[in-house]
């Protein structure tokens, strides 16, 4: 296991866009260890509906006016929390409602 006391060694990006980071740490036995990380970042594009793309270009208003584009995590919520309570009686209720619908449709 290595300690997190480390000194940055090298950090460079090659022609293929792969970022290589080299760190040197000291383990519990006092030995120096070289850690090499290679990270490749790729751009992923996605298709959205025309209306969604148009809304993304709208200027911000209200308290958000003048802020950078995109949602601000401090002021924007994606949705609300919904609590779902499952009880063993749900199947019984479903059967009763189906029987009721059959009787109503037969009449």
C-alpha contacts under 8 A as a table, 3 or more apart, distances in Angstrom:
res1	aa1	res2	aa2	distance
1	X	27	X	6.33
1	X	28	X	6.93
2	X	25	X	6.91
2	X	26	X	6.45
2	X	27	X	4.38
2	X	28	X	6.52
3	X	6	X	7.73
3	X	25	X	6.89
3	X	26	X	6.47
3	X	27	X	5.80
3	X	28	X	7.13
4	X	25	X	7.14
5	X	25	X	6.20
5	X	26	X	7.19
6	X	23	X	6.62
6	X	24	X	5.73
6	X	25	X	4.65
6	X	26	X	7.37
7	X	23	X	6.09
7	X	24	X	5.72
7	X	25	X	6.82
8	X	11	X	7.99
8	X	22	X	6.70
8	X	23	X	4.89
8	X	24	X	6.65
9	X	21	X	7.44
9	X	22	X	5.19
9	X	23	X	5.04
9	X	24	X	6.54
10	X	20	X	7.74
10	X	21	X	5.75
10	X	22	X	5.04
10	X	23	X	7.18
11	X	19	X	7.21
11	X	20	X	5.72
11	X	21	X	4.46
11	X	22	X	6.37
12	X	19	X	5.73
12	X	20	X	5.49
12	X	21	X	6.70
13	X	16	X	8.00
13	X	17	X	5.90
13	X	18	X	5.53
13	X	19	X	4.26
13	X	20	X	6.17
14	X	17	X	5.55
14	X	18	X	5.63
14	X	19	X	6.60
14	X	20	X	7.89
15	X	18	X	7.43
17	X	40	X	6.49
17	X	41	X	7.33
18	X	38	X	6.49
18	X	39	X	5.66
18	X	40	X	4.62
18	X	41	X	7.21
19	X	38	X	5.66
19	X	39	X	5.12
19	X	40	X	6.29
20	X	36	X	6.96
20	X	37	X	5.66
20	X	38	X	4.54
20	X	39	X	6.45
21	X	36	X	5.78
21	X	37	X	5.17
21	X	38	X	6.52
22	X	34	X	6.94
22	X	35	X	5.67
22	X	36	X	4.53
22	X	37	X	6.42
23	X	34	X	5.84
23	X	35	X	5.09
23	X	36	X	6.48
24	X	32	X	6.72
24	X	33	X	5.57
24	X	34	X	4.65
24	X	35	X	6.16
25	X	32	X	5.73
25	X	33	X	5.20
25	X	34	X	6.58
25	X	35	X	7.67
26	X	29	X	7.86
26	X	30	X	5.66
26	X	31	X	5.46
26	X	32	X	4.53
26	X	33	X	5.87
27	X	30	X	5.36
27	X	31	X	5.60
27	X	32	X	6.62
27	X	33	X	7.00
28	X	31	X	7.47
48	X	52	X	6.35
48	X	53	X	6.47
49	X	52	X	5.32
49	X	53	X	6.39
50	X	53	X	5.17
50	X	54	X	6.20
51	X	54	X	5.07
51	X	55	X	6.26
52	X	55	X	5.16
52	X	56	X	6.43
53	X	56	X	5.28
53	X	57	X	6.97
54	X	57	X	5.45
54	X	58	X	7.02
55	X	58	X	5.33
56	X	70	X	7.48
59	X	65	X	7.58
60	X	64	X	5.78
60	X	65	X	4.78
60	X	66	X	6.81
60	X	67	X	7.38
60	X	69	X	7.88
61	X	64	X	5.62
61	X	65	X	4.39
61	X	66	X	7.87
62	X	65	X	5.49
64	X	67	X	5.64
71	X	76	X	6.17
72	X	75	X	5.65
72	X	76	X	5.64
73	X	76	X	5.36
73	X	77	X	7.22
77	X	80	X	7.59
86	X	90	X	7.31
87	X	90	X	5.93
88	X	91	X	6.81
88	X	92	X	7.97
89	X	92	X	5.24
89	X	93	X	6.23
90	X	93	X	5.13
90	X	94	X	6.20
91	X	94	X	5.06
91	X	95	X	6.26
92	X	95	X	5.18
92	X	96	X	6.21
93	X	96	X	5.15
93	X	97	X	6.11
94	X	97	X	5.19
94	X	98	X	6.16
95	X	98	X	5.14
95	X	99	X	6.19
96	X	99	X	5.13
96	X	100	X	6.14
97	X	100	X	5.01
97	X	101	X	6.19
98	X	101	X	5.10
98	X	102	X	6.26
99	X	102	X	5.09
99	X	103	X	6.28
100	X	103	X	5.17
100	X	104	X	6.15
101	X	104	X	5.08
101	X	105	X	6.03
102	X	105	X	5.18
102	X	106	X	6.09
103	X	106	X	5.15
103	X	107	X	6.37
104	X	107	X	5.37
